[in-house]
Amino acid sequence: MTVSKDKVGSYANIILKIFEAHFSHGVDSFVFDREEIVEASGELGIAVPKNLGDVVYSFRYRNALPEKIADASTDGKEWIIEGAGRGKYRMKLVKRNRIVPRSDLLAIKIPDATPELLSQNAQNDEQALLAKVRYNRLVDLFLGVVAYSLQNHLRTTVKKLGQIEIDEVYLAVDRSGVQYVVPVQAKSGKDMHSVVQTKQDMACCADKFPRLVCRAVSAQFTDEGVIALFELVLEGDEIKVAQEKHYKLVPADSIAPEELRGYRLRSN
């Protein structure tokens, strides 16, 4: 969902007002609730947003926090917003953590199984990325499992976090019978993978699928039209990359014999 520039500007003023009400030198974490959004709107003379949660949601997933908040961070750290229960949020200073596709990684060519109608009309956005990952069974290829899409844009509530959303959830099984739940983040353009979303995806899977092993995956379009997949793990407040692969969807007849031989040699 896109948000108008005017609305983003109003949201920025509201979140900055809340931040200034709590922040002082040495503070690296504080909790606020939705009612403070109403209070901040009134103090600023801004119409109260119809969806109070969207103010916070926009800065958790879509937009950068206001520059004044960024300036209040220390070297190598940044402010994030986490869920802290129903209607509550925690703004927290954490180590800056950026996951971007490697530029030196080989892109593996895969015969494109995306329906032609979709390819012709899809936009270069997260929905198109999720569809390409799904139709080409890239989760299966990447993790070495048989995976089934359970639901996309899953909105649910998790204890101590409140409402969260996962871009797509897969269930999977491997050759030994181990069963997995795979939450997938999709990023397009300049968007980067979020420690907030990775943490909440894992927390949701532990809560909703306690019998299954969670393997968190993120997918991102690169500037070259390649799909980069990451398997992500958490160490404290940092995202770590367990593995990364790049896939390029192409017509089957455009994969040269020498490329196929190279794939066979590297797989041994």
Secondary structure, 3 states (H helix, E strand, C coil): CCCCHHHHHHHHHHHHHHHHHHCCCCCCEEEEECHHHHHHHHHHCCCCCCCHHHHHHHHHHHCCCCHHHHHCCCCCEEEEEEECCCCEEEEEEEECCCCCCCCCCCEEEEECCCCHHHHHHCCCCHHHHHHHHHHCCHHHHHHCCEEEEEEEEEEEEECCCEEEEEEEEEEEECCCCCEEEEEEEEECCCCCCCHHHHHHHHHHHHHHCCCCEECEEEEEECCCCCEEEEEEEEECCEEEEEEEEEEEEECHHHCCHHHHHHHHHHHC
